[in-house]
Amino acid sequence: MARLVEMSQDYFETYVERSIPEYAAEHVQAGNWEESQALAKARASYEELLPDGPATKDHFLYAIKGDHEDSPAGLLWFAIDRSGSRLKAFVYDLFVEEACRRKGYAREAMLEMEELLRQMGVSRVALHVFGDNSGAMSLYRAIGYQTSDLIMAKEIDPTPGGPH
């Protein structure tokens, strides 16, 4: 059984150093950012979103721990949006270590997060999935998430008279 444990400063630092290059690469792969600028943009995003690290107001970072494991099986990061008439949450990251995948950690972590959100008075939770992450999309659909917005892209040849 997976459980959420407040993320330590040490684990946070390890997480950020691993995640920034991964986040940059995902944006390059999706065609959102140029490779030459991706790392700087990813670092700036993390610094803007988490100026106080794991102590950033309204951001919640957890290690995902198994019952019989000392090392985290992964992590979950979400934030609360208090700007409207009702509380909403956004999941910024869900990551499960390669050796721990397909064992229910992600599902259990998401369901435990939903219980925490209920206790906080949150009535809606959203997240973003890159289009090529079919495993994540399957998980989210299986636990009740629905597509609320979809961006599609197509590469085109900028040469006049190029292929259609």
C-alpha positions as CSV (number, residue, x, y, z in Angstrom):
1,M,0.0,0.0,0.0
2,A,1.3,3.4,-0.9
3,R,1.1,6.4,1.4
4,L,2.0,10.1,1.0
5,V,4.7,11.5,3.3
6,E,5.8,15.1,3.4
7,M,8.7,15.6,1.1
8,S,12.0,16.3,2.9
9,Q,14.3,19.1,1.7
10,D,16.9,16.6,0.6
11,Y,14.5,14.6,-1.5
12,F,13.1,17.9,-2.9
13,E,16.6,19.0,-4.1
14,T,17.1,15.6,-5.7
15,Y,13.7,15.8,-7.3
16,V,14.2,19.3,-8.8
17,E,17.7,18.4,-10.2
18,R,16.3,15.3,-11.9
19,S,13.0,16.9,-13.0
20,I,14.1,20.1,-14.6
21,P,16.0,18.3,-17.5
22,E,13.1,15.9,-17.9
23,Y,10.5,18.7,-18.0
24,A,12.7,20.6,-20.6
25,A,13.0,17.4,-22.7
26,E,9.2,16.9,-22.6
27,H,8.6,20.4,-23.9
28,V,11.1,20.0,-26.6
29,Q,9.5,16.6,-27.6
30,A,6.1,18.2,-27.7
31,G,7.4,21.0,-29.9
32,N,6.7,23.7,-27.3
33,W,10.3,24.9,-26.7
34,E,13.5,25.1,-28.6
35,E,16.2,22.8,-27.3
36,S,18.7,25.6,-26.8
37,Q,16.3,27.4,-24.4
38,A,14.5,24.5,-22.8
39,L,16.7,24.0,-19.8
40,A,16.6,27.7,-18.8
41,K,12.8,27.8,-19.3
42,A,12.3,24.7,-17.2
43,R,14.4,26.0,-14.4
44,A,12.6,29.3,-14.5
45,S,9.3,27.5,-14.3
46,Y,10.3,25.6,-11.2
47,E,11.7,28.7,-9.6
48,E,8.6,30.7,-10.3
49,L,6.2,27.9,-9.1
50,L,8.2,26.9,-6.0
51,P,10.1,30.0,-4.8
52,D,10.2,28.6,-1.2
53,G,10.8,25.0,-2.2
54,P,8.6,22.5,-0.5
55,A,7.5,25.2,1.9
56,T,5.9,27.3,-0.9
57,K,2.4,28.4,0.1
58,D,-0.5,26.3,-1.2
59,H,1.9,23.8,-2.8
60,F,2.0,20.3,-1.4
61,L,4.9,18.0,-2.2
62,Y,4.9,14.4,-1.0
63,A,7.1,11.4,-1.3
64,I,5.2,8.2,-2.2
65,K,6.3,5.5,0.2
66,G,5.5,1.8,0.1
67,D,4.8,-0.1,3.3
68,H,8.1,-2.0,3.3
69,E,10.4,0.5,1.6
70,D,12.8,3.0,3.0
71,S,13.4,4.9,-0.3
72,P,10.5,6.8,-1.9
73,A,8.7,4.9,-4.7
74,G,8.0,8.3,-6.3
75,L,6.4,11.7,-5.6
76,L,3.3,13.8,-6.0
77,W,3.1,17.6,-6.2
78,F,-0.1,19.5,-6.3
79,A,-1.2,23.0,-5.5
80,I,-4.4,24.7,-4.3
81,D,-6.0,27.5,-6.3
82,R,-7.9,29.9,-4.1
83,S,-8.6,32.5,-6.7
84,G,-12.3,31.6,-7.5
85,S,-15.4,31.0,-5.5
86,R,-14.5,27.4,-4.9
87,L,-11.2,25.7,-4.1
88,K,-9.5,23.9,-7.0
89,A,-6.3,21.9,-7.1
90,F,-3.8,21.3,-9.9
91,V,-1.5,18.3,-10.0
92,Y,1.9,19.5,-11.2
93,D,3.8,16.2,-11.1
94,L,3.2,12.5,-10.4
95,F,6.3,10.4,-10.7
96,V,7.0,6.7,-9.9
97,E,10.4,5.3,-9.9
98,E,11.0,2.8,-12.8
99,A,11.4,-0.2,-10.5
100,C,8.1,0.6,-8.7
101,R,5.9,1.2,-11.8
102,R,2.8,-1.0,-12.6
103,K,2.4,-1.8,-8.9
104,G,-0.4,0.6,-8.0
105,Y,1.7,3.3,-6.4
106,A,0.4,6.1,-8.7
107,R,-3.2,5.1,-8.4
108,E,-3.0,4.8,-4.6
109,A,-1.2,8.2,-4.4
110,M,-3.8,9.9,-6.5
111,L,-6.7,8.5,-4.5
112,E,-5.0,9.5,-1.2
113,M,-4.5,12.9,-2.6
114,E,-8.2,13.1,-3.4
115,E,-9.0,12.4,0.2
116,L,-6.6,15.1,1.4
117,L,-8.3,17.5,-1.1
118,R,-11.7,16.6,0.2
119,Q,-10.5,17.4,3.8
120,M,-9.2,20.8,2.5
121,G,-12.6,21.6,0.9
122,V,-11.4,21.3,-2.7
123,S,-14.1,20.4,-5.2
124,R,-12.1,20.0,-8.4
125,V,-8.7,18.7,-9.4
126,A,-7.1,19.0,-12.8
127,L,-3.8,18.0,-14.3
128,H,-1.8,18.1,-17.5
129,V,-0.6,15.1,-19.5
130,F,1.7,15.3,-22.5
131,G,0.1,13.7,-25.5
132,D,2.5,10.8,-25.9
133,N,2.0,9.6,-22.3
134,S,-0.6,7.0,-22.9
135,G,0.1,5.1,-19.6
136,A,-0.7,8.2,-17.6
137,M,-3.8,8.9,-19.6
138,S,-5.1,5.4,-19.0
139,L,-4.5,5.7,-15.2
140,Y,-6.3,9.1,-15.0
141,R,-9.3,7.8,-17.0
142,A,-9.5,4.7,-14.9
143,I,-9.8,6.8,-11.7
144,G,-12.4,9.2,-13.2
145,Y,-10.6,12.0,-14.9
146,Q,-12.0,13.3,-18.1
147,T,-10.5,15.4,-20.8
148,S,-11.4,19.1,-20.3
149,D,-9.2,20.7,-22.9
150,L,-7.1,19.4,-25.7
151,I,-4.4,21.0,-27.8
152,M,-3.4,19.4,-31.0
153,A,-0.4,20.3,-33.2
154,K,0.9,19.5,-36.7
155,E,4.3,20.2,-38.1
156,I,4.2,21.9,-41.5
157,D,6.9,22.5,-44.1
158,P,7.6,26.2,-44.1
159,T,9.0,26.0,-47.6
160,P,6.6,27.6,-50.2
161,G,5.1,24.8,-52.3
162,G,6.3,22.1,-49.8
163,P,4.3,19.0,-49.1
164,H,0.7,19.3,-47.8
